[in-house]
């Protein structure tokens, strides 16, 4: 395992990241994009604990468990600048007007330091699969060619697979990476309010099973 500082938050805090594996396709896992969705953070750190103990996957994995560290510490969806990081990426459909006041997109596309680092990482590394861990209604939102991973996770969790989440999401990671740059992206919406023990029990094995499907990517 190698650890490094992925970026600094809007409030100047270091965002930790971890690398595992030295061969195989590149995979990125992100947790905590929204700081008020603790289930995704719990799952991310559960994966970290698992991987520190043993990493047998044939992939080159980068794990960012607490992407929106400012928001996590404040239990807020938004980052330290009051911006929804999953509405701020420089997508073709980015809009300066929020479709809902809960989802402020920022002063301009890609304005936030967390997303600037993410854009640079995606451009340089070009992962073959991106997994973003959130919480909401049980759902697996696929953007791009990641149906094999989604089907394996669905098999173990019963979660529904959808290509559309049901409302506009301009500036989101699924559009930026999965649809516009052919970096298949799965947004994994863990059931909101699930106890941490249940999050770990159900979703760590499911994610690991999905990642085993990623080993066959080229």
N, C-alpha and C positions, 0 to 999 in steps of 0.2 A: 504494500500500500504506500502511495505517496500522497501527502496532503499539501495543499497550496491555498493561497488567497485568491479566490475567483475575481473579486471586485470589492469596492467599498460601497456601502449603502449611501443613500441621500444624507444620512446623519453621520457619515464617516466611520461606520463600523465595518470591520473586516468580515466578508462572507467566506466561510470555509468551504473547501471542496476537496474531494478525495478521488484518487485514481486507483483502479484495480485492473489486473490483467495486462499481459504484454503481447497478446496475439489475438487475431480474430477481428470481426467487425466492430466499429466504434459505436458505442451506445451512450446516451446522456439521460440521466434521471434527475429531475428537479422536484423538490418539495418546497412547500411554504411560499408559493407565489402570492397567495392571499393569506395574510397573517391571522385571520379569524377562521381558518380552516385547519384546526389542529390535527385532524385525522391524517392528512397528507404528510404533516411533519412527523407524526408518530411513526407512520409507515417508513418514511425516509430514514429515520434514525434506527428503526428496527432493521432495515436492510444494512445500514452501516455496521451495526453490531454483528449481524450475521456474517458480513463479508470480512470483517476484521478477524473473526474466528476461523473462517474458511472461505476461500474463493476458488471454485472449481469450474466456473463458466469459461468458455472459450470466446470471450469478448474483451474488448478494451473499454472499460466502463469509467465514466466520470459521473460522480454523484455529488449533487449540491443539495443538501438536506434542508437548508434554511435560506432560500434565495431572497425572500423579502424579510430580512432579519429585523429591520425597524418595525415592520407591521406585526411580526410575530411577538416581539416584546411588548407591543402596545395592544395586542389582540385586535388588530385593525386589518381590514381588507387591504387598505392602502399603504403605500410606502411612506417614508418620512416627509416627502413633499406633498402628501395628500393625493397621490396619483395611483390609479389602478394599473398595475404593471401588465396585466393581461388585456389591457385596452390601449397600451402605449407603444407597442411595437410598430415599426414603419411598414405596415402592410399597404397594399394598393387601396384598400377600403377604409384606411384610417380616417377618422372624422373628429374634428375639434369639438363638436357638439356631443355631449353625452346623451345616449339614448335613455339613460336613467341616471338620476343624480347620484346613485350609489356607485357608478362606474366612471369617475372622471378620467378622461384620456390624457390629461396633461396639456401643457402649453403648445407642444408640437410633437410630432411622431418621433419616438426614440429619444425623448428628452431626458429620460431618467438614467442615472449611472448604472443601475443594475441591468437595464436592458441594453445599454451601450456595450457592456461587457458581454452580454449574451449574444448580441448580434456579431460581435467580433469573434467569439468562440465558434459560433455556427459557421461563419465564413471560413475560418481557418481549419477547423476540425472536420466539418461536414459529416456529422454522425449519421449512420445508416438507420438509426431508430432513436426517437426521443420519447420518453415517458414522463408526463407531467402529473404529479399526484395532488389532487384537490379533494374537496368534499362538498357534497350537495345531495341530490337524489342519486341512488345507485345507477351508474351509467358509465359506459365506455364509448367515448367519442373519438372516432377514427378520422384522421385527416391524412390522406395518402395511403400508401401500401403497407398497412400494419395489421391486416385482418388476422393473420396467423397468430400473432401475439394476443390480439383482442379475443379471439375465439378460445384460446387456451385459458385465459383469465376468466372469461365468461363461463367456461365449462366448470370451473372450480368455485365460482362465486354466484352464478346465476344472474349476473348483471347483463342488462340489455346493451347491445351494440348499436350505435347510431352514428350516421355521418353528419347529422345536423342536431344541434343541441336544443333548438326550438325558439331561439330569439337571436337578434343581431349581436355579433361579437367582433366588431371592427378592432383591429390592432391586437388580436390575440395570437398566441404562439402557434396554435393549430393552423391558422391561415398563413402566418409568416413562414413557418418552417415546413409544415406538411403539404400545403397546397401550392405555395408560390415558389418554393425552393426544392421541392422533391426530397425533403428530409422527413420521412414518415413519422407522424406524431400522434401519440395516443394520450388523450386527456382522460385520466382515470378518476372518476368522481366517486369517492368512497362515501358510504352512507353517513350523513351528518349526524353527530351525536353518538356515534358508536364508541363504547368504552375502549380505552387504549388496549386493554388485554384482548378484546375481540378484534380490534383492528389488526393487531399483530398475528393473532391466531388464524384469521381468515385470509388476510391479504398478503402477508409475507410469502407463504407457500404459493399463492396464485401469481404473484409477481415473479418469483423465481422460475415457475413453470413457463411463464410468458417469455422470460429472458432466455430460456433454453431454446425456444423457437428462434430467437434472434441470432443464435450461433450460426445458423445457416445463411445469414445474409452475406452478400458480397460487397 
